[in-house]
Amino acid sequence: MTPLQHQRGATTIFCDDIRREDSGKEIIIGVYGSDLIVPEPVVLPKLVIRVNAYTDADYPFKDFAIKILFDDQTLIHETFPADVWLSMVEKQSDIIAPSGAVKRFDAKFVLEIAPFKITKSGTLRVRILAETEEIRAGALTIRVG
């Protein structure tokens, strides 16, 4: 099997909070699955969105942004300069595929929406914008009623 060229991607965890222990371990609290269901409109103290983006070492991100949308409305559009991505990559070890052929780097980003007002049903979507591509990083369906 030939290694895939320029493999990029991202995953997202939606939760109530993320805390860090003295040991450095993350504690992820109140993880939502694919749906967040509330009986009526509500205001959550916050919604935490943890994004893990990855790319091949030979194909680093140059332009990098995280965009969070509720249906078609942009809630967050956070741009990270290339040097921020590269400094994160330099702090970690290479992740090597079992074949030894591919090195991959990843970086974790934590964003918060506080307070998070839920007034209607819809879909919260996370996108990574990198150079000319848009990478789907996850979605949370919100249902009211």
C-alpha positions, -999 to +999 in steps of 0.1 A: +000+000+000+014+034-010+012+062+016-013+089+008+002+122-002-006+154+017-029+139+043-046+166+063-076+165+086-092+176+119-115+163+146-135+182+172-148+175+207-177+196+219-180+197+257-188+217+288-152+223+300-116+213+297-093+214+327-056+206+330-042+186+359-009+194+375+005+164+357-004+180+324-033+156+316-065+170+302-098+164+319-126+168+293-160+174+311-195+169+297-187+156+262-216+159+237-221+132+211-236+142+178-266+159+193-272+185+220-309+184+230-326+209+252-364+210+260-366+248+256-343+278+248-315+279+273-282+297+281-252+274+289-224+291+309-201+280+280-195+256+253-159+244+248-147+233+214-115+213+212-101+210+177-072+187+168-058+195+133-031+174+117-010+174+085+019+156+070+053+170+081+062+175+045+030+196+039+027+220+068-001+245+071+009+279+058-024+298+063-045+284+091-079+295+105-107+279+125-142+288+116-172+279+137-207+284+122-242+280+134-261+271+103-248+299+080-239+324+107-202+327+116-197+327+154-159+325+155-133+330+128-098+327+144-067+330+122-034+316+132-002+328+115+021+301+101+047+307+129+021+298+156+015+264+138+052+258+134+060+266+171+034+240+181+049+215+157+084+221+171+072+213+207+061+178+198+077+146+187+072+132+152+043+108+149+055+080+126+033+056+107+040+019+112+056+018+078+080+046+089+071+064+057+049+093+069+056+118+096+026+137+109+022+167+131-008+178+150-019+207+171-048+212+195-068+244+198-094+251+225-121+277+218-149+288+240-183+304+234-194+319+267-222+322+274-236+299+247-272+309+240-294+282+224-325+298+210-333+276+180-325+242+164-296+241+140-261+227+133-228+240+148-201+232+123-163+235+126-141+241+096-104+245+091-094+269+064-059+262+051-045+278+020-072+270-006-089+241+011-116+238+037-114+208+060-145+196+078-136+191+114-169+181+130-205+192+137-230+192+166-267+191+159-286+213+183-323+205+189-347+227+209-381+213+220 
